[in-house]
Amino acid sequence: TQLLEQSPQFLSIQEGENLTVYCNSSSVFSSLQWYRQEPGEGPVLLVTVVTGGEVKKLKRLTFQFGDARKDSSLHITAAQTGDTGLYLCAGDRAGGTSYGKLTFGQGTILTVHP
Amino acid sequence: GAGVSQSPSNKVTEKGKDVELRCDPISGHTALYWYRQSLGQGLEFLIYFQGNSAPDKSGLPSDRFSAERTGGSVSTLTIQRTQQEDSAVYLCASSSYPSGRRSQETQYFGPGTRLLVL
């Protein structure tokens, strides 16, 4: 059973289109992060959200943390070929001692075609 | 160095052999994490170090896996008697946890070691 369900697993779109990636759980998280990973490299942090209902914008990327801190979404406006990569959501579970370790979703492989 | 480094970047080994994977965290980061990533998938937590101690080893898949950290810096992940199912990318991350401010406890990842067990 995956603690963080990420969808869709694959996304293939044309340049200029919009897209949304979802990350859902039945558990509450203290914080939720979105990473982007390119082949041969480690994940690179895009954003951390810590407050329920929080919305953060990073240029064409909009990140939202659910009110109950159980889900999050990443929306990309006017996708570009440079957005191609593996997008990962990861959460730091609330309550108990998590030591800051992250629980990751399965990832979304995004391909943006010119 | 400025970031997390890992070595080797690639390792091909035969089933049954032992392998050692190394991680050099960002200087000053007391927390160090090992994760495993299967092809195109999310990351699976293996072990967490705080200084030289490992308070959480809950993700190690079997007793063939062990890790140590010395001097509060370099860490080594050892896999004994490797199996084909051990083939994956092993990623190391470090952070300033616990800093008291969640938003500042970013985990910085190394490039990973790609392990292939034949």
Boltz contact constraints between the chains, C-beta under 6 A:
constraints:
  - contact:
      token1: [A, 30]
      token2: [B, 102]
      max_distance: 6.0
  - contact:
      token1: [A, 31]
      token2: [B, 102]
      max_distance: 6.0
  - contact:
      token1: [A, 41]
      token2: [B, 111]
      max_distance: 6.0
  - contact:
      token1: [A, 42]
      token2: [B, 91]
      max_distance: 6.0
  - contact:
      token1: [A, 42]
      token2: [B, 109]
      max_distance: 6.0
  - contact:
      token1: [A, 42]
      token2: [B, 110]
      max_distance: 6.0
  - contact:
      token1: [A, 42]
      token2: [B, 111]
      max_distance: 6.0
  - contact:
      token1: [A, 42]
      token2: [B, 112]
      max_distance: 6.0
  - contact:
      token1: [A, 43]
      token2: [B, 109]
      max_distance: 6.0
  - contact:
      token1: [A, 45]
      token2: [B, 106]
      max_distance: 6.0
  - contact:
      token1: [A, 48]
      token2: [B, 103]
      max_distance: 6.0
  - contact:
      token1: [A, 50]
      token2: [B, 102]
      max_distance: 6.0
  - contact:
      token1: [A, 50]
      token2: [B, 103]
      max_distance: 6.0
  - contact:
      token1: [A, 88]
      token2: [B, 42]
      max_distance: 6.0
  - contact:
      token1: [A, 99]
      token2: [B, 48]
      max_distance: 6.0
  - contact:
      token1: [A, 99]
      token2: [B, 56]
      max_distance: 6.0
  - contact:
      token1: [A, 100]
      token2: [B, 97]
      max_distance: 6.0
  - contact:
      token1: [A, 100]
      token2: [B, 105]
      max_distance: 6.0
  - contact:
      token1: [A, 101]
      token2: [B, 33]
      max_distance: 6.0
  - contact:
      token1: [A, 101]
      token2: [B, 45]
      max_distance: 6.0
  - contact:
      token1: [A, 101]
      token2: [B, 48]
      max_distance: 6.0
  - contact:
      token1: [A, 104]
      token2: [B, 42]
      max_distance: 6.0
  - contact:
      token1: [A, 104]
      token2: [B, 43]
      max_distance: 6.0
  - contact:
      token1: [A, 105]
      token2: [B, 42]
      max_distance: 6.0
  - contact:
      token1: [A, 106]
      token2: [B, 41]
      max_distance: 6.0
  - contact:
      token1: [A, 106]
      token2: [B, 42]
      max_distance: 6.0
  - contact:
      token1: [A, 107]
      token2: [B, 41]
      max_distance: 6.0
  - contact:
      token1: [A, 107]
      token2: [B, 42]
      max_distance: 6.0
